[in-house]
Amino acid sequence: MSWVVRLAYGSIFLLLLAVTLGVGYITFVDWRDRRRRQEAERQARRSKRR
């Protein structure tokens, strides 16, 4: 296998890893923000009742 092919496979692997980690990060941040928003809504509803 030539060094060009190895370089291409290595680059493809790194790009796939970067995209996977990026999607995971975006998913985690969205989940965290949604949880914060829901908690803020719950607290707002509680304060309106009192």
C-alpha distance matrix in Angstrom:
0.0 3.8 6.7 8.3 6.5 7.1 10.4 11.2 10.9 12.8 15.3 15.9 16.6 18.9 20.7 21.3 22.6 24.8 26.2 26.9 28.7 30.6 31.8 32.8 34.7 36.5 37.5 38.9 40.8 42.3 43.3 44.9 46.8 48.0 49.4 51.1 52.6 53.9 55.5 57.1 58.5 59.9 61.6 63.0 64.5 66.0 67.6 69.1 70.7 72.6
3.8 0.0 3.8 5.4 5.5 6.5 8.7 10.1 11.0 12.5 14.4 15.7 16.8 18.6 20.2 21.4 22.8 24.5 26.1 27.2 28.8 30.4 32.0 33.2 34.7 36.4 37.8 39.1 40.8 42.3 43.7 45.1 46.7 48.2 49.7 51.2 52.7 54.2 55.8 57.2 58.7 60.2 61.8 63.1 64.7 66.3 67.7 69.3 71.0 72.8
6.7 3.8 0.0 3.8 5.5 5.0 6.0 8.5 9.8 10.2 12.0 14.0 15.1 16.2 18.0 19.7 20.7 22.1 24.1 25.4 26.6 28.1 30.0 31.2 32.4 34.2 35.8 37.0 38.4 40.2 41.7 42.8 44.4 46.1 47.6 48.9 50.4 52.2 53.5 54.8 56.5 58.1 59.5 60.8 62.6 64.1 65.4 67.0 68.9 70.5
8.3 5.4 3.8 0.0 3.8 5.4 5.0 6.1 8.6 9.7 10.4 12.2 14.1 15.2 16.3 18.2 19.8 20.8 22.4 24.1 25.5 26.6 28.4 30.0 31.2 32.7 34.4 35.9 37.2 38.7 40.4 41.7 43.0 44.7 46.4 47.7 48.9 50.8 52.3 53.5 55.0 56.8 58.3 59.4 61.1 62.8 64.1 65.5 67.5 69.3
6.5 5.5 5.5 3.8 0.0 3.8 5.4 5.0 6.1 8.4 9.7 10.5 12.2 14.1 15.2 16.4 18.2 19.8 21.0 22.4 24.2 25.5 26.9 28.4 30.0 31.5 32.8 34.4 36.0 37.4 38.8 40.4 41.9 43.2 44.9 46.5 47.7 49.3 51.0 52.4 53.7 55.4 57.0 58.2 59.8 61.4 62.9 64.3 66.1 68.0
7.1 6.5 5.0 5.4 3.8 0.0 3.8 5.4 5.2 6.0 8.5 9.8 10.5 12.2 14.1 15.3 16.3 18.2 19.9 20.9 22.3 24.1 25.7 26.8 28.3 30.1 31.5 32.7 34.4 36.0 37.3 38.7 40.4 41.9 43.3 44.8 46.3 47.9 49.3 50.8 52.4 53.8 55.4 56.7 58.4 59.8 61.3 62.9 64.7 66.4
10.4 8.7 6.0 5.0 5.4 3.8 0.0 3.8 5.5 5.0 6.0 8.5 9.8 10.4 12.1 14.1 15.2 16.3 18.2 19.8 20.9 22.2 24.2 25.5 26.6 28.3 30.0 31.3 32.6 34.3 35.9 37.1 38.6 40.3 41.9 43.1 44.5 46.3 47.8 49.0 50.6 52.3 53.7 54.9 56.7 58.3 59.6 61.1 63.1 64.7
11.2 10.1 8.5 6.1 5.0 5.4 3.8 0.0 3.8 5.4 5.1 6.1 8.6 9.9 10.5 12.2 14.1 15.2 16.4 18.2 19.9 20.9 22.5 24.2 25.6 26.9 28.5 30.1 31.5 32.8 34.5 36.0 37.3 38.8 40.6 42.0 43.1 44.9 46.6 47.8 49.2 50.9 52.5 53.6 55.3 57.0 58.3 59.7 61.6 63.5
10.9 11.0 9.8 8.6 6.1 5.2 5.5 3.8 0.0 3.8 5.4 5.1 6.1 8.6 9.9 10.5 12.2 14.2 15.3 16.3 18.2 19.8 21.1 22.4 24.1 25.7 26.9 28.4 30.2 31.5 32.9 34.5 36.1 37.4 38.9 40.6 41.9 43.4 45.0 46.5 47.9 49.4 51.1 52.4 53.9 55.5 57.0 58.5 60.2 62.1
12.8 12.5 10.2 9.7 8.4 6.0 5.0 5.4 3.8 0.0 3.8 5.5 5.1 6.2 8.6 9.9 10.5 12.2 14.3 15.3 16.4 18.2 20.0 21.0 22.3 24.3 25.7 26.8 28.4 30.2 31.5 32.7 34.4 36.0 37.4 38.9 40.4 42.0 43.4 44.8 46.5 48.0 49.4 50.8 52.5 53.9 55.4 57.0 58.8 60.4
15.3 14.4 12.0 10.4 9.7 8.5 6.0 5.1 5.4 3.8 0.0 3.8 5.4 5.1 6.1 8.5 9.8 10.4 12.2 14.1 15.2 16.3 18.3 19.8 20.8 22.4 24.2 25.5 26.8 28.4 30.1 31.3 32.7 34.4 36.0 37.3 38.6 40.4 42.0 43.1 44.7 46.5 47.9 49.0 50.8 52.4 53.7 55.2 57.2 58.9
15.9 15.7 14.0 12.2 10.5 9.8 8.5 6.1 5.1 5.5 3.8 0.0 3.8 5.5 5.1 6.1 8.5 9.9 10.6 12.1 14.2 15.2 16.5 18.2 19.8 21.0 22.4 24.2 25.7 26.9 28.5 30.2 31.5 32.8 34.6 36.2 37.3 38.9 40.7 42.0 43.3 45.0 46.7 47.8 49.3 51.1 52.5 53.9 55.7 57.6
16.6 16.8 15.1 14.1 12.2 10.5 9.8 8.6 6.1 5.1 5.4 3.8 0.0 3.8 5.5 5.1 6.1 8.6 10.0 10.5 12.2 14.1 15.4 16.4 18.2 20.0 21.1 22.4 24.3 25.7 26.9 28.4 30.2 31.5 33.0 34.6 36.1 37.5 39.0 40.6 42.0 43.5 45.1 46.5 48.0 49.5 51.1 52.6 54.3 56.1
18.9 18.6 16.2 15.2 14.1 12.2 10.4 9.9 8.6 6.2 5.1 5.5 3.8 0.0 3.8 5.4 5.0 6.1 8.6 9.8 10.5 12.1 14.2 15.2 16.2 18.2 19.8 20.9 22.3 24.1 25.6 26.7 28.3 30.0 31.5 32.8 34.3 36.0 37.4 38.7 40.4 42.0 43.3 44.7 46.5 47.9 49.2 50.9 52.7 54.4
20.7 20.2 18.0 16.3 15.2 14.1 12.1 10.5 9.9 8.6 6.1 5.1 5.5 3.8 0.0 3.8 5.4 5.0 6.1 8.5 9.9 10.4 12.2 14.1 15.2 16.4 18.2 19.8 21.0 22.4 24.2 25.6 26.8 28.4 30.2 31.5 32.7 34.5 36.1 37.3 38.7 40.5 42.0 43.1 44.8 46.5 47.8 49.2 51.2 53.0
21.3 21.4 19.7 18.2 16.4 15.3 14.1 12.2 10.5 9.9 8.5 6.1 5.1 5.4 3.8 0.0 3.8 5.5 5.2 6.1 8.6 9.8 10.6 12.2 14.1 15.4 16.5 18.3 20.0 21.1 22.5 24.3 25.7 26.9 28.6 30.3 31.5 32.9 34.7 36.2 37.4 39.0 40.8 42.0 43.4 45.1 46.7 48.0 49.8 51.7
22.6 22.8 20.7 19.8 18.2 16.3 15.2 14.1 12.2 10.5 9.8 8.5 6.1 5.0 5.4 3.8 0.0 3.8 5.5 5.1 6.1 8.5 10.0 10.5 12.1 14.2 15.3 16.4 18.3 19.9 21.0 22.4 24.2 25.7 27.0 28.6 30.1 31.6 33.0 34.6 36.1 37.5 39.1 40.5 42.1 43.5 45.1 46.7 48.4 50.1
24.8 24.5 22.1 20.8 19.8 18.2 16.3 15.2 14.2 12.2 10.4 9.9 8.6 6.1 5.0 5.5 3.8 0.0 3.8 5.5 5.2 6.0 8.6 9.8 10.4 12.2 14.1 15.2 16.4 18.2 19.9 20.9 22.3 24.1 25.7 26.9 28.3 30.2 31.6 32.8 34.4 36.1 37.5 38.7 40.5 42.0 43.3 44.9 46.8 48.5
26.2 26.1 24.1 22.4 21.0 19.9 18.2 16.4 15.3 14.3 12.2 10.6 10.0 8.6 6.1 5.2 5.5 3.8 0.0 3.8 5.5 5.0 6.1 8.5 9.8 10.5 12.2 14.1 15.3 16.4 18.2 19.9 21.0 22.3 24.3 25.7 26.7 28.4 30.3 31.5 32.7 34.5 36.2 37.2 38.8 40.6 42.0 43.3 45.2 47.1
26.9 27.2 25.4 24.1 22.4 20.9 19.8 18.2 16.3 15.3 14.1 12.1 10.5 9.8 8.5 6.1 5.1 5.5 3.8 0.0 3.8 5.4 5.2 6.2 8.6 10.0 10.6 12.3 14.3 15.4 16.5 18.4 20.0 21.1 22.6 24.5 25.8 27.1 28.7 30.4 31.6 33.1 34.9 36.2 37.6 39.2 40.8 42.3 43.9 45.8
28.7 28.8 26.6 25.5 24.2 22.3 20.9 19.9 18.2 16.4 15.2 14.2 12.2 10.5 9.9 8.6 6.1 5.2 5.5 3.8 0.0 3.8 5.5 5.0 6.1 8.6 9.8 10.4 12.2 14.1 15.2 16.3 18.2 19.8 21.0 22.5 24.2 25.7 27.0 28.5 30.2 31.6 33.0 34.5 36.2 37.5 39.0 40.7 42.4 44.0
30.6 30.4 28.1 26.6 25.5 24.1 22.2 20.9 19.8 18.2 16.3 15.2 14.1 12.1 10.4 9.8 8.5 6.0 5.0 5.4 3.8 0.0 3.8 5.4 5.1 6.2 8.5 9.8 10.6 12.2 14.2 15.3 16.4 18.2 20.0 21.1 22.4 24.3 25.8 26.9 28.5 30.2 31.7 32.8 34.6 36.2 37.5 38.9 40.9 42.6
31.8 32.0 30.0 28.4 26.9 25.7 24.2 22.5 21.1 20.0 18.3 16.5 15.4 14.2 12.2 10.6 10.0 8.6 6.1 5.2 5.5 3.8 0.0 3.8 5.4 5.1 6.1 8.6 9.9 10.5 12.2 14.2 15.3 16.3 18.3 20.0 20.9 22.4 24.3 25.7 26.8 28.5 30.3 31.4 32.8 34.6 36.2 37.4 39.2 41.2
32.8 33.2 31.2 30.0 28.4 26.8 25.5 24.2 22.4 21.0 19.8 18.2 16.4 15.2 14.1 12.2 10.5 9.8 8.5 6.2 5.0 5.4 3.8 0.0 3.8 5.5 5.1 6.1 8.7 9.9 10.5 12.3 14.3 15.3 16.6 18.5 20.0 21.2 22.7 24.4 25.8 27.1 28.8 30.3 31.7 33.1 34.8 36.4 37.9 39.7
34.7 34.7 32.4 31.2 30.0 28.3 26.6 25.6 24.1 22.3 20.8 19.8 18.2 16.2 15.2 14.1 12.1 10.4 9.8 8.6 6.1 5.1 5.4 3.8 0.0 3.8 5.4 5.1 6.2 8.5 9.9 10.5 12.2 14.1 15.4 16.5 18.2 20.0 21.2 22.5 24.3 25.8 27.1 28.5 30.3 31.7 33.0 34.7 36.5 38.1
36.5 36.4 34.2 32.7 31.5 30.1 28.3 26.9 25.7 24.3 22.4 21.0 20.0 18.2 16.4 15.4 14.2 12.2 10.5 10.0 8.6 6.2 5.1 5.5 3.8 0.0 3.8 5.5 5.2 6.1 8.6 9.9 10.5 12.1 14.2 15.3 16.3 18.2 19.9 21.0 22.4 24.3 25.8 26.7 28.5 30.2 31.5 32.9 34.8 36.7
37.5 37.8 35.8 34.4 32.8 31.5 30.0 28.5 26.9 25.7 24.2 22.4 21.1 19.8 18.2 16.5 15.3 14.1 12.2 10.6 9.8 8.5 6.1 5.1 5.4 3.8 0.0 3.8 5.6 5.2 6.1 8.6 10.0 10.5 12.3 14.3 15.3 16.5 18.4 20.0 21.1 22.6 24.5 25.7 27.0 28.7 30.4 31.7 33.3 35.3
38.9 39.1 37.0 35.9 34.4 32.7 31.3 30.1 28.4 26.8 25.5 24.2 22.4 20.9 19.8 18.3 16.4 15.2 14.1 12.3 10.4 9.8 8.6 6.1 5.1 5.5 3.8 0.0 3.8 5.5 5.1 6.1 8.6 9.9 10.6 12.4 14.3 15.5 16.6 18.4 20.1 21.2 22.8 24.4 25.9 27.2 28.8 30.5 32.1 33.7
40.8 40.8 38.4 37.2 36.0 34.4 32.6 31.5 30.2 28.4 26.8 25.7 24.3 22.3 21.0 20.0 18.3 16.4 15.3 14.3 12.2 10.6 9.9 8.7 6.2 5.2 5.6 3.8 0.0 3.8 5.4 5.1 6.1 8.5 9.8 10.5 12.1 14.2 15.3 16.4 18.3 19.9 21.1 22.4 24.3 25.7 27.0 28.6 30.6 32.1
42.3 42.3 40.2 38.7 37.4 36.0 34.3 32.8 31.5 30.2 28.4 26.9 25.7 24.1 22.4 21.1 19.9 18.2 16.4 15.4 14.1 12.2 10.5 9.9 8.5 6.1 5.2 5.5 3.8 0.0 3.8 5.5 5.2 6.0 8.5 9.9 10.4 12.2 14.2 15.3 16.4 18.3 20.0 20.9 22.5 24.3 25.7 27.0 28.8 30.8
43.3 43.7 41.7 40.4 38.8 37.3 35.9 34.5 32.9 31.5 30.1 28.5 26.9 25.6 24.2 22.5 21.0 19.9 18.2 16.5 15.2 14.2 12.2 10.5 9.9 8.6 6.1 5.1 5.4 3.8 0.0 3.8 5.5 5.2 6.2 8.7 10.0 10.6 12.4 14.3 15.4 16.6 18.5 20.0 21.2 22.7 24.5 26.0 27.4 29.3
44.9 45.1 42.8 41.7 40.4 38.7 37.1 36.0 34.5 32.7 31.3 30.2 28.4 26.7 25.6 24.3 22.4 20.9 19.9 18.4 16.3 15.3 14.2 12.3 10.5 9.9 8.6 6.1 5.1 5.5 3.8 0.0 3.8 5.5 5.2 6.3 8.7 10.0 10.7 12.4 14.4 15.5 16.7 18.5 20.2 21.2 22.7 24.6 26.2 27.7
46.8 46.7 44.4 43.0 41.9 40.4 38.6 37.3 36.1 34.4 32.7 31.5 30.2 28.3 26.8 25.7 24.2 22.3 21.0 20.0 18.2 16.4 15.3 14.3 12.2 10.5 10.0 8.6 6.1 5.2 5.5 3.8 0.0 3.8 5.4 5.0 6.1 8.6 9.8 10.5 12.3 14.2 15.3 16.4 18.4 19.9 21.1 22.6 24.6 26.2
48.0 48.2 46.1 44.7 43.2 41.9 40.3 38.8 37.4 36.0 34.4 32.8 31.5 30.0 28.4 26.9 25.7 24.1 22.3 21.1 19.8 18.2 16.3 15.3 14.1 12.1 10.5 9.9 8.5 6.0 5.2 5.5 3.8 0.0 3.8 5.5 5.1 6.2 8.6 9.9 10.5 12.3 14.3 15.2 16.5 18.4 20.0 21.2 22.9 24.9
49.4 49.7 47.6 46.4 44.9 43.3 41.9 40.6 38.9 37.4 36.0 34.6 33.0 31.5 30.2 28.6 27.0 25.7 24.3 22.6 21.0 20.0 18.3 16.6 15.4 14.2 12.3 10.6 9.8 8.5 6.2 5.2 5.4 3.8 0.0 3.8 5.5 5.2 6.2 8.6 9.9 10.6 12.4 14.2 15.4 16.6 18.5 20.1 21.5 23.2
51.1 51.2 48.9 47.7 46.5 44.8 43.1 42.0 40.6 38.9 37.3 36.2 34.6 32.8 31.5 30.3 28.6 26.9 25.7 24.5 22.5 21.1 20.0 18.5 16.5 15.3 14.3 12.4 10.5 9.9 8.7 6.3 5.0 5.5 3.8 0.0 3.8 5.5 5.1 6.2 8.6 9.9 10.6 12.2 14.3 15.3 16.5 18.5 20.2 21.6
52.6 52.7 50.4 48.9 47.7 46.3 44.5 43.1 41.9 40.4 38.6 37.3 36.1 34.3 32.7 31.5 30.1 28.3 26.7 25.8 24.2 22.4 20.9 20.0 18.2 16.3 15.3 14.3 12.1 10.4 10.0 8.7 6.1 5.1 5.5 3.8 0.0 3.8 5.4 5.1 6.2 8.6 9.9 10.5 12.3 14.3 15.4 16.6 18.7 20.5
53.9 54.2 52.2 50.8 49.3 47.9 46.3 44.9 43.4 42.0 40.4 38.9 37.5 36.0 34.5 32.9 31.6 30.2 28.4 27.1 25.7 24.3 22.4 21.2 20.0 18.2 16.5 15.5 14.2 12.2 10.6 10.0 8.6 6.2 5.2 5.5 3.8 0.0 3.8 5.4 5.0 6.2 8.7 9.8 10.6 12.3 14.3 15.4 16.8 19.0
55.5 55.8 53.5 52.3 51.0 49.3 47.8 46.6 45.0 43.4 42.0 40.7 39.0 37.4 36.1 34.7 33.0 31.6 30.3 28.7 27.0 25.8 24.3 22.7 21.2 19.9 18.4 16.6 15.3 14.2 12.4 10.7 9.8 8.6 6.2 5.1 5.4 3.8 0.0 3.8 5.4 5.0 6.2 8.6 9.9 10.6 12.4 14.3 15.6 17.1
57.1 57.2 54.8 53.5 52.4 50.8 49.0 47.8 46.5 44.8 43.1 42.0 40.6 38.7 37.3 36.2 34.6 32.8 31.5 30.4 28.5 26.9 25.7 24.4 22.5 21.0 20.0 18.4 16.4 15.3 14.3 12.4 10.5 9.9 8.6 6.2 5.1 5.4 3.8 0.0 3.8 5.4 5.1 6.1 8.6 9.8 10.6 12.4 14.5 15.8
58.5 58.7 56.5 55.0 53.7 52.4 50.6 49.2 47.9 46.5 44.7 43.3 42.0 40.4 38.7 37.4 36.1 34.4 32.7 31.6 30.2 28.5 26.8 25.8 24.3 22.4 21.1 20.1 18.3 16.4 15.4 14.4 12.3 10.5 9.9 8.6 6.2 5.0 5.4 3.8 0.0 3.8 5.4 5.0 6.2 8.6 9.9 10.6 12.6 14.7
59.9 60.2 58.1 56.8 55.4 53.8 52.3 50.9 49.4 48.0 46.5 45.0 43.5 42.0 40.5 39.0 37.5 36.1 34.5 33.1 31.6 30.2 28.5 27.1 25.8 24.3 22.6 21.2 19.9 18.3 16.6 15.5 14.2 12.3 10.6 9.9 8.6 6.2 5.0 5.4 3.8 0.0 3.8 5.4 5.2 6.2 8.7 10.0 10.9 12.9
61.6 61.8 59.5 58.3 57.0 55.4 53.7 52.5 51.1 49.4 47.9 46.7 45.1 43.3 42.0 40.8 39.1 37.5 36.2 34.9 33.0 31.7 30.3 28.8 27.1 25.8 24.5 22.8 21.1 20.0 18.5 16.7 15.3 14.3 12.4 10.6 9.9 8.7 6.2 5.1 5.4 3.8 0.0 3.8 5.4 5.0 6.2 8.6 10.0 11.0
63.0 63.1 60.8 59.4 58.2 56.7 54.9 53.6 52.4 50.8 49.0 47.8 46.5 44.7 43.1 42.0 40.5 38.7 37.2 36.2 34.5 32.8 31.4 30.3 28.5 26.7 25.7 24.4 22.4 20.9 20.0 18.5 16.4 15.2 14.2 12.2 10.5 9.8 8.6 6.1 5.0 5.4 3.8 0.0 3.8 5.4 5.2 6.3 8.8 10.3
64.5 64.7 62.6 61.1 59.8 58.4 56.7 55.3 53.9 52.5 50.8 49.3 48.0 46.5 44.8 43.4 42.1 40.5 38.8 37.6 36.2 34.6 32.8 31.7 30.3 28.5 27.0 25.9 24.3 22.5 21.2 20.2 18.4 16.5 15.4 14.3 12.3 10.6 9.9 8.6 6.2 5.2 5.4 3.8 0.0 3.8 5.5 5.2 6.5 9.1
66.0 66.3 64.1 62.8 61.4 59.8 58.3 57.0 55.5 53.9 52.4 51.1 49.5 47.9 46.5 45.1 43.5 42.0 40.6 39.2 37.5 36.2 34.6 33.1 31.7 30.2 28.7 27.2 25.7 24.3 22.7 21.2 19.9 18.4 16.6 15.3 14.3 12.3 10.6 9.8 8.6 6.2 5.0 5.4 3.8 0.0 3.8 5.5 5.3 6.8
67.6 67.7 65.4 64.1 62.9 61.3 59.6 58.3 57.0 55.4 53.7 52.5 51.1 49.2 47.8 46.7 45.1 43.3 42.0 40.8 39.0 37.5 36.2 34.8 33.0 31.5 30.4 28.8 27.0 25.7 24.5 22.7 21.1 20.0 18.5 16.5 15.4 14.3 12.4 10.6 9.9 8.7 6.2 5.2 5.5 3.8 0.0 3.8 5.4 5.4
69.1 69.3 67.0 65.5 64.3 62.9 61.1 59.7 58.5 57.0 55.2 53.9 52.6 50.9 49.2 48.0 46.7 44.9 43.3 42.3 40.7 38.9 37.4 36.4 34.7 32.9 31.7 30.5 28.6 27.0 26.0 24.6 22.6 21.2 20.1 18.5 16.6 15.4 14.3 12.4 10.6 10.0 8.6 6.3 5.2 5.5 3.8 0.0 3.8 5.5
70.7 71.0 68.9 67.5 66.1 64.7 63.1 61.6 60.2 58.8 57.2 55.7 54.3 52.7 51.2 49.8 48.4 46.8 45.2 43.9 42.4 40.9 39.2 37.9 36.5 34.8 33.3 32.1 30.6 28.8 27.4 26.2 24.6 22.9 21.5 20.2 18.7 16.8 15.6 14.5 12.6 10.9 10.0 8.8 6.5 5.3 5.4 3.8 0.0 3.8
72.6 72.8 70.5 69.3 68.0 66.4 64.7 63.5 62.1 60.4 58.9 57.6 56.1 54.4 53.0 51.7 50.1 48.5 47.1 45.8 44.0 42.6 41.2 39.7 38.1 36.7 35.3 33.7 32.1 30.8 29.3 27.7 26.2 24.9 23.2 21.6 20.5 19.0 17.1 15.8 14.7 12.9 11.0 10.3 9.1 6.8 5.4 5.5 3.8 0.0
